[in-house]
């Protein structure tokens, strides 16, 4: 019996059988949630879907909320929902467990949800801000110059500037 074990899901796949363990559905990801977590998930999804037009889809072990790019995603766990919200500034709140760099301009904020009542302000406000933020195009971040680069740029500017012509003074002529 020829076949192989999938590196990701550790399932045995028969030879010639198509397999794509990366594709999944929301239902498959939320199927084993407890009643409290299922209620929290439904409320979170309703809240985010109420913001407006967007794409909500499952990808591997996460459920993504996206406009032009992902502004939030949820990873269902056994005892909580792991919610990651992308904003352009760091949040300081007791609900935020961790802040990590999501990209050059975005910070990812981790929030754990264990009950439906936790899906309210300020979490819903942060979700709304992230939704609105990803609608507008953010300007490209400016890279700060290193001191070495700044001095090179300054020397190029000085070199390109017209130099004052020195008149030969009697003293300068005598030194020649």
VEXMAR-401241 format. One record per residue (C-alpha): y, x negated, z negated; residue in three letters. Coordinates in Angstrom, 1 decimal, padded with zeros to 4 digits, m for minus. Layout:
<nodes>
+--------+--------+--------+------+
|      Y |      X |      Z | resn |
+--------+--------+--------+------+
|      Y |      X |      Z |  ALA |
...
+--------+--------+--------+------+
</nodes>
This chain:
<nodes>
+--------+--------+--------+------+
|      Y |      X |      Z | resn |
+--------+--------+--------+------+
|  000.0 |  000.0 |  000.0 |  UNK |
|  003.1 | m001.8 |  001.3 |  UNK |
|  006.4 | m001.2 | m000.3 |  UNK |
|  009.1 | m002.7 | m002.5 |  UNK |
|  010.9 | m002.1 | m005.8 |  UNK |
|  014.6 | m001.2 | m005.4 |  UNK |
|  016.8 | m003.8 | m007.0 |  UNK |
|  019.3 | m001.3 | m008.4 |  UNK |
|  017.3 |  001.8 | m009.5 |  UNK |
|  013.9 |  000.0 | m010.0 |  UNK |
|  012.1 |  002.7 | m008.1 |  UNK |
|  009.1 |  001.9 | m005.9 |  UNK |
|  009.9 |  002.6 | m002.2 |  UNK |
|  007.1 |  003.0 |  000.3 |  UNK |
|  007.4 |  000.9 |  003.5 |  UNK |
|  009.4 |  002.6 |  006.2 |  UNK |
|  010.8 |  005.2 |  003.8 |  UNK |
|  014.6 |  005.4 |  003.8 |  UNK |
|  016.2 |  004.8 |  000.4 |  UNK |
|  019.8 |  004.9 | m000.8 |  UNK |
|  020.1 |  004.9 | m004.6 |  UNK |
|  023.9 |  004.4 | m004.4 |  UNK |
|  024.4 |  008.0 | m003.2 |  UNK |
|  024.3 |  010.6 | m005.9 |  UNK |
|  025.9 |  013.9 | m006.9 |  UNK |
|  028.1 |  015.2 | m009.7 |  UNK |
|  025.2 |  017.5 | m010.7 |  UNK |
|  022.8 |  014.6 | m010.9 |  UNK |
|  025.2 |  012.6 | m013.1 |  UNK |
|  026.0 |  015.5 | m015.5 |  UNK |
|  022.6 |  017.1 | m015.6 |  UNK |
|  021.5 |  015.5 | m018.9 |  UNK |
|  024.7 |  015.9 | m020.8 |  UNK |
|  024.7 |  017.8 | m024.1 |  UNK |
|  026.5 |  021.1 | m024.3 |  UNK |
|  029.6 |  019.6 | m025.9 |  UNK |
|  029.9 |  016.9 | m023.3 |  UNK |
|  029.2 |  019.4 | m020.5 |  UNK |
|  032.1 |  021.5 | m021.7 |  UNK |
|  034.3 |  018.5 | m022.0 |  UNK |
|  033.4 |  017.4 | m018.5 |  UNK |
|  034.1 |  020.9 | m017.0 |  UNK |
|  037.5 |  021.0 | m018.7 |  UNK |
|  038.3 |  017.5 | m017.5 |  UNK |
|  037.3 |  018.3 | m014.0 |  UNK |
|  039.3 |  021.6 | m014.0 |  UNK |
|  042.4 |  019.9 | m015.3 |  UNK |
|  042.3 |  017.1 | m012.7 |  UNK |
|  041.4 |  019.5 | m009.9 |  UNK |
|  044.4 |  021.6 | m010.9 |  UNK |
|  046.8 |  018.8 | m010.1 |  UNK |
|  046.6 |  019.4 | m006.3 |  UNK |
|  044.8 |  018.1 | m003.3 |  UNK |
|  042.4 |  015.2 | m003.9 |  UNK |
|  038.9 |  014.1 | m003.4 |  UNK |
|  036.4 |  014.3 | m006.2 |  UNK |
|  033.1 |  012.6 | m005.5 |  UNK |
|  030.1 |  010.9 | m007.2 |  UNK |
|  029.6 |  007.2 | m006.5 |  UNK |
|  026.6 |  005.3 | m008.1 |  UNK |
|  027.1 |  006.1 | m011.9 |  UNK |
|  030.7 |  007.4 | m011.8 |  UNK |
|  032.6 |  010.5 | m010.7 |  UNK |
|  035.7 |  009.4 | m008.8 |  UNK |
|  039.1 |  011.3 | m008.6 |  UNK |
|  041.1 |  010.0 | m005.7 |  UNK |
|  044.1 |  010.7 | m003.5 |  UNK |
|  044.8 |  007.8 | m001.2 |  UNK |
|  043.0 |  005.6 | m003.7 |  UNK |
|  041.1 |  006.3 | m007.0 |  UNK |
|  043.4 |  007.2 | m009.9 |  UNK |
|  040.7 |  008.0 | m012.4 |  UNK |
|  036.9 |  007.9 | m012.8 |  UNK |
|  034.4 |  009.2 | m015.3 |  UNK |
|  031.1 |  007.7 | m016.3 |  UNK |
|  028.9 |  010.1 | m018.1 |  UNK |
|  027.1 |  008.4 | m021.0 |  UNK |
|  024.6 |  009.8 | m023.5 |  UNK |
|  027.0 |  010.5 | m026.3 |  UNK |
|  030.4 |  010.4 | m024.6 |  UNK |
|  032.3 |  010.5 | m021.4 |  UNK |
|  033.8 |  007.2 | m020.4 |  UNK |
|  037.2 |  008.0 | m018.7 |  UNK |
|  039.1 |  005.3 | m016.9 |  UNK |
|  042.7 |  006.1 | m016.0 |  UNK |
|  044.8 |  003.8 | m013.7 |  UNK |
|  048.5 |  003.5 | m014.6 |  UNK |
|  051.2 |  001.0 | m013.8 |  UNK |
|  052.0 |  000.3 | m017.4 |  UNK |
|  050.0 | m000.4 | m020.6 |  UNK |
|  049.4 |  002.5 | m023.0 |  UNK |
|  049.5 |  002.0 | m026.7 |  UNK |
|  047.7 |  005.0 | m028.3 |  UNK |
|  044.7 |  005.5 | m030.6 |  UNK |
|  042.7 |  007.2 | m027.8 |  UNK |
|  042.9 |  004.1 | m025.6 |  UNK |
|  040.0 |  001.8 | m026.4 |  UNK |
|  040.7 | m000.9 | m023.9 |  UNK |
|  043.2 | m001.9 | m021.2 |  UNK |
|  042.0 | m004.0 | m018.3 |  UNK |
|  043.5 | m005.2 | m015.0 |  UNK |
|  042.5 | m002.8 | m012.3 |  UNK |
|  044.4 | m004.5 | m009.5 |  UNK |
|  047.6 | m006.6 | m009.1 |  UNK |
|  049.8 | m003.5 | m009.9 |  UNK |
|  047.5 | m001.2 | m011.9 |  UNK |
|  046.1 | m001.3 | m015.4 |  UNK |
|  042.8 |  000.5 | m016.2 |  UNK |
|  042.8 |  002.4 | m019.5 |  UNK |
|  039.5 |  003.3 | m021.2 |  UNK |
|  039.2 |  006.6 | m023.2 |  UNK |
|  036.0 |  008.0 | m024.7 |  UNK |
|  035.7 |  011.8 | m024.8 |  UNK |
|  033.1 |  013.4 | m027.1 |  UNK |
|  034.3 |  017.0 | m027.3 |  UNK |
|  036.2 |  019.6 | m025.1 |  UNK |
|  039.1 |  019.6 | m027.6 |  UNK |
|  039.9 |  016.0 | m026.7 |  UNK |
|  040.8 |  016.9 | m023.2 |  UNK |
|  044.4 |  017.8 | m024.0 |  UNK |
|  047.7 |  016.0 | m024.3 |  UNK |
|  048.2 |  013.0 | m024.1 |  UNK |
|  045.1 |  012.5 | m022.0 |  UNK |
|  046.0 |  015.2 | m019.6 |  UNK |
|  049.6 |  013.8 | m019.3 |  UNK |
|  048.2 |  010.4 | m018.5 |  UNK |
|  045.9 |  011.9 | m015.8 |  UNK |
|  048.9 |  013.7 | m014.3 |  UNK |
|  051.0 |  010.5 | m014.3 |  UNK |
|  048.2 |  008.6 | m012.6 |  UNK |
|  047.8 |  011.4 | m010.0 |  UNK |
|  051.5 |  011.4 | m009.3 |  UNK |
|  051.7 |  007.6 | m009.3 |  UNK |
|  049.1 |  007.2 | m006.6 |  UNK |
|  051.0 |  009.6 | m004.3 |  UNK |
|  054.0 |  007.3 | m004.1 |  UNK |
|  053.5 |  003.9 | m002.4 |  UNK |
|  054.2 |  001.2 | m004.9 |  UNK |
|  056.2 | m001.8 | m003.7 |  UNK |
|  054.3 | m005.0 | m003.3 |  UNK |
|  054.5 | m007.1 | m006.5 |  UNK |
|  056.7 | m010.2 | m006.3 |  UNK |
|  054.9 | m013.4 | m007.3 |  UNK |
|  056.9 | m015.4 | m009.7 |  UNK |
|  057.6 | m018.9 | m008.5 |  UNK |
|  056.2 | m021.9 | m010.2 |  UNK |
|  058.7 | m024.5 | m011.2 |  UNK |
|  057.3 | m026.9 | m008.6 |  UNK |
|  057.7 | m024.3 | m005.8 |  UNK |
|  061.2 | m023.4 | m007.0 |  UNK |
|  062.3 | m027.0 | m006.9 |  UNK |
|  060.9 | m027.5 | m003.4 |  UNK |
|  062.6 | m024.4 | m002.2 |  UNK |
|  065.9 | m025.6 | m003.7 |  UNK |
|  065.6 | m029.0 | m002.0 |  UNK |
|  065.0 | m027.3 |  001.3 |  UNK |
|  068.1 | m025.2 |  000.9 |  UNK |
|  070.1 | m028.3 |  000.0 |  UNK |
|  068.7 | m030.1 |  003.0 |  UNK |
|  069.7 | m027.3 |  005.3 |  UNK |
|  073.2 | m027.0 |  004.0 |  UNK |
|  075.9 | m028.8 |  006.0 |  UNK |
|  076.8 | m032.0 |  004.3 |  UNK |
|  080.4 | m033.0 |  003.7 |  UNK |
|  081.4 | m036.0 |  005.8 |  UNK |
|  082.7 | m038.8 |  003.6 |  UNK |
|  085.7 | m040.6 |  004.8 |  UNK |
|  085.5 | m044.3 |  004.6 |  UNK |
|  087.8 | m045.4 |  001.9 |  UNK |
|  089.2 | m049.0 |  001.8 |  UNK |
|  086.9 | m049.8 | m001.1 |  UNK |
|  083.8 | m048.5 |  000.7 |  UNK |
|  084.8 | m050.5 |  003.8 |  UNK |
|  085.0 | m053.7 |  001.8 |  UNK |
|  081.5 | m053.2 |  000.4 |  UNK |
|  079.9 | m053.2 |  003.8 |  UNK |
+--------+--------+--------+------+
</nodes>
